[in-house]
Amino acid sequence: MESKAGFILALIGGILTVLGGLWWLIGAGALSTLYASMGLGWLGGLGIVGGILYLVFGALSIMAAVMMKSPEKVKTGGILALIFGILSGFNILTIIGGILGLVAAGK
């Protein structure tokens, strides 16, 4: 059985994570020159790595949400949504979507 509610919540959570990653990259890029002038250039690089991780986790959350549309992949999509929701900073929408996907897979 597919999980429509799980799909929608995980999709929204993934989109918000991607947008947060873009916002993080913009902020890190803007502040990297300030950090470099203070001799802390590694902080700008760390912010860019964090933004890229957010983008990757958001894209993988979206992929997991799409997997939940297929009845035979609901459990896998739910597990992946749960994992990437936790890894992306406890994104509550993605986590709830993953849980709903797992509940739908258990029926």
HELIX and SHEET records of a PDB file:
HELIX    1   1 LYS A    4  SER A   37  1                                  34    
HELIX    2   2 GLY A   41  MET A   67  1                                  27    
HELIX    3   3 PRO A   71  LYS A   73  5                                   3    
HELIX    4   4 VAL A   74  LEU A   87  1                                  14    
HELIX    5   5 ILE A   92  ALA A  105  1                                  14    
END                                                                             
